[in-house]
Amino acid sequence: MSRRDGLFADDAGVRRCAWCQASPTYRDYHDSEWGFPVDDETRLFEKLCLEGFQAGLSWLTILNKREAFRRAFAGFDAVRIARFRAREVERLLGDAGIVRHRGKIESTINNARRLLELRAEFGSLATYAWRFEPAAAGRPKHVTPAALRALGSPPEALALAKDLKRRGWTFVGPTTVYAFMQAMGLVNDHVEGCLVRAGAEAARAARGTGATRA
């Protein structure tokens, strides 16, 4: 792997973003999900919730627990989660398959309720979130690790985090929100030379013509 270009090559010589080197699970997520546009509300809500659970942990830890999270949180159906009460919180605190953090569990329930409010105003989480897509002119011309470090959390991530907090969402700081934007394809941060970058960008372009990713 080159520290400068942020890529690693597998045994076949295929180059990918260096962060997914650790395991096949990471590489599969990188190749098929990260950076590809998402409009499905359940998947968007799942991504935002899991980014909140990831705070202070590795993303691989969350990926390895994702199926357990889906079982524990009713498939991330916001309507069902919004009905959770103290009994469900205690059940989740006893579930060894997930991250047993009371604040993050209660945040997921709170955010499900806030999502229902947001849906009433905007129609869907997708309609709301895609309003914060950064303009191409504001993104690095060449996506490299150095360019991304210089960019930090872009203004749109700060704005989205601020607006979510204003609406009563929790565990939605700028770092978490920017990770959500990367995961859902609101930005394409696959670095230059990565196998997946062109495909993710093509999918983002297709979304603009009405073809969306489930």
C-alpha positions as CSV (number, residue, x, y, z in Angstrom):
1,M,0.0,0.0,0.0
2,S,1.2,3.5,-0.7
3,R,0.6,6.0,2.0
4,R,0.5,8.7,-0.6
5,D,-2.3,7.3,-2.8
6,G,-4.3,5.6,0.0
7,L,-4.7,2.4,-2.0
8,F,-3.8,-1.2,-1.5
9,A,-3.5,-4.0,-4.0
10,D,-4.9,-7.5,-3.4
11,D,-3.3,-10.7,-4.6
12,A,-4.8,-10.2,-8.0
13,G,-3.4,-6.7,-8.2
14,V,-6.8,-5.0,-7.9
15,R,-6.5,-1.6,-6.1
16,R,-9.0,-0.5,-3.5
17,C,-9.2,2.2,-0.8
18,A,-6.7,1.2,1.9
19,W,-9.3,1.3,4.7
20,C,-11.0,-1.8,3.5
21,Q,-7.8,-4.0,3.5
22,A,-8.5,-5.6,6.9
23,S,-11.0,-8.3,5.9
24,P,-13.2,-9.7,3.2
25,T,-16.2,-8.3,5.0
26,Y,-14.7,-4.8,4.7
27,R,-13.9,-5.3,1.0
28,D,-17.4,-6.5,0.2
29,Y,-18.9,-3.5,1.9
30,H,-16.5,-1.2,0.1
31,D,-17.1,-2.8,-3.3
32,S,-20.9,-3.0,-3.1
33,E,-22.2,-0.3,-0.7
34,W,-19.9,2.4,0.4
35,G,-20.3,5.5,-1.8
36,F,-23.2,4.2,-3.9
37,P,-26.4,6.3,-3.8
38,V,-29.2,5.1,-1.6
39,D,-32.8,6.3,-1.6
40,D,-34.5,3.5,0.4
41,E,-35.6,5.0,3.7
42,T,-35.1,1.9,5.8
43,R,-31.5,1.5,4.5
44,L,-30.8,5.2,5.0
45,F,-32.1,5.1,8.6
46,E,-30.1,1.9,9.3
47,K,-26.9,3.6,8.0
48,L,-27.4,6.7,10.1
49,C,-28.2,4.7,13.2
50,L,-25.2,2.4,12.7
51,E,-22.9,5.3,12.2
52,G,-24.0,6.6,15.6
53,F,-23.3,3.2,17.2
54,Q,-19.9,3.2,15.5
55,A,-18.7,6.3,17.5
56,G,-15.6,5.3,19.4
57,L,-15.5,1.9,17.8
58,S,-14.2,0.5,14.5
59,W,-16.6,0.2,11.5
60,L,-15.7,-3.4,11.1
61,T,-17.1,-4.1,14.6
62,I,-20.4,-2.7,13.5
63,L,-20.4,-4.5,10.2
64,N,-19.8,-7.8,12.0
65,K,-22.8,-7.1,14.2
66,R,-25.1,-5.7,11.5
67,E,-27.4,-8.7,11.2
68,A,-27.8,-8.7,15.0
69,F,-28.6,-5.0,14.9
70,R,-31.3,-5.6,12.3
71,R,-32.9,-8.3,14.4
72,A,-32.7,-6.2,17.5
73,F,-34.1,-3.1,15.9
74,A,-37.0,-4.6,13.9
75,G,-35.1,-4.3,10.6
76,F,-34.7,-0.6,11.3
77,D,-38.4,0.0,10.6
78,A,-38.8,3.4,12.1
79,V,-42.6,3.0,12.8
80,R,-41.9,-0.1,14.9
81,I,-38.9,1.3,16.7
82,A,-40.8,4.5,17.6
83,R,-43.1,2.3,19.7
84,F,-40.2,0.9,21.8
85,R,-40.5,1.7,25.5
86,A,-38.4,1.0,28.6
87,R,-39.0,-2.8,28.3
88,E,-37.4,-2.8,24.9
89,V,-34.5,-0.7,26.1
90,E,-33.8,-3.3,28.8
91,R,-34.1,-6.1,26.3
92,L,-31.6,-4.4,24.0
93,L,-29.2,-3.8,26.9
94,G,-29.1,-7.5,27.4
95,D,-28.5,-8.4,23.8
96,A,-24.8,-9.4,23.4
97,G,-25.1,-9.3,19.6
98,I,-25.2,-5.5,19.5
99,V,-23.3,-2.6,21.1
100,R,-24.9,-2.4,24.5
101,H,-24.7,1.4,25.1
102,R,-27.8,2.8,26.7
103,G,-27.3,6.3,25.2
104,K,-27.0,5.0,21.7
105,I,-29.9,2.6,22.1
106,E,-32.2,5.4,23.4
107,S,-30.9,7.6,20.6
108,T,-32.0,5.1,18.0
109,I,-35.5,5.1,19.5
110,N,-35.6,8.9,19.7
111,N,-34.4,9.3,16.1
112,A,-37.0,6.9,14.8
113,R,-39.6,9.2,16.3
114,R,-37.9,12.2,14.8
115,L,-37.8,10.4,11.4
116,L,-41.6,10.1,11.5
117,E,-41.8,13.9,12.1
118,L,-39.4,14.5,9.2
119,R,-41.3,12.2,6.9
120,A,-44.5,14.2,7.6
121,E,-42.7,17.3,6.4
122,F,-40.5,16.1,3.5
123,G,-42.1,12.8,2.5
124,S,-39.0,10.7,3.2
125,L,-35.6,10.7,4.7
126,A,-34.1,10.5,1.2
127,T,-35.8,13.6,0.0
128,Y,-34.6,15.4,3.1
129,A,-31.0,14.1,3.1
130,W,-30.3,14.6,-0.6
131,R,-30.9,18.3,-0.2
132,F,-27.5,18.4,1.4
133,E,-25.5,16.9,-1.5
134,P,-22.4,19.0,-1.9
135,A,-21.9,20.8,-5.2
136,A,-19.3,19.3,-7.4
137,A,-17.4,22.6,-7.4
138,G,-16.9,22.3,-3.6
139,R,-15.3,18.9,-3.8
140,P,-11.6,18.1,-4.3
141,K,-10.8,17.9,-8.0
142,H,-8.6,14.9,-7.3
143,V,-9.8,12.7,-4.5
144,T,-6.8,11.7,-2.5
145,P,-6.2,11.1,1.2
146,A,-4.5,14.4,1.5
147,A,-7.4,16.2,-0.3
148,L,-9.9,14.6,2.0
149,R,-7.9,15.4,5.1
150,A,-7.7,19.0,4.0
151,L,-11.5,19.1,3.3
152,G,-12.4,17.7,6.8
153,S,-16.1,17.7,7.4
154,P,-17.5,19.7,4.5
155,P,-19.9,22.6,5.1
156,E,-22.9,20.4,4.0
157,A,-22.1,17.9,6.7
158,L,-21.9,20.6,9.3
159,A,-25.2,22.0,8.0
160,L,-26.9,18.6,8.0
161,A,-25.7,17.8,11.6
162,K,-26.9,21.2,12.8
163,D,-30.3,20.8,11.2
164,L,-30.8,17.3,12.5
165,K,-29.9,18.4,16.0
166,R,-32.3,21.3,15.7
167,R,-35.0,18.8,14.9
168,G,-34.2,16.8,18.0
169,W,-32.0,14.0,16.6
170,T,-29.1,12.8,18.7
171,F,-25.7,11.2,18.1
172,V,-25.5,13.1,14.8
173,G,-22.4,15.2,15.2
174,P,-20.5,16.4,12.0
175,T,-18.1,13.4,12.0
176,T,-21.0,10.9,12.2
177,V,-23.0,12.7,9.7
178,Y,-20.1,13.0,7.2
179,A,-19.5,9.2,7.6
180,F,-23.2,8.8,6.8
181,M,-22.9,11.0,3.7
182,Q,-20.0,8.9,2.5
183,A,-21.8,5.6,3.2
184,M,-25.0,6.6,1.4
185,G,-23.3,8.1,-1.7
186,L,-24.1,11.7,-1.0
187,V,-20.4,12.1,-1.7
188,N,-18.1,9.7,-3.6
189,D,-14.9,9.5,-1.5
190,H,-13.4,6.4,-3.1
191,V,-9.9,7.7,-3.9
192,E,-8.5,8.1,-7.3
193,G,-7.3,4.7,-8.7
194,C,-9.8,2.7,-6.6
195,L,-11.5,-0.1,-8.5
196,V,-14.9,1.1,-7.3
197,R,-14.7,4.9,-7.8
198,A,-16.0,5.0,-11.4
199,G,-18.9,2.7,-10.7
200,A,-20.0,4.7,-7.7
201,E,-19.8,7.9,-9.7
202,A,-21.8,6.3,-12.5
203,A,-24.5,5.2,-10.1
204,R,-24.6,8.7,-8.7
205,A,-25.1,10.1,-12.2
206,A,-27.8,7.5,-12.9
207,R,-29.6,8.6,-9.8
208,G,-29.8,12.1,-11.3
209,T,-31.7,10.6,-14.3
210,G,-34.2,8.9,-12.1
211,A,-32.5,5.5,-11.7
212,T,-32.1,5.0,-8.0
213,R,-30.3,2.3,-5.9
214,A,-32.6,0.3,-3.5
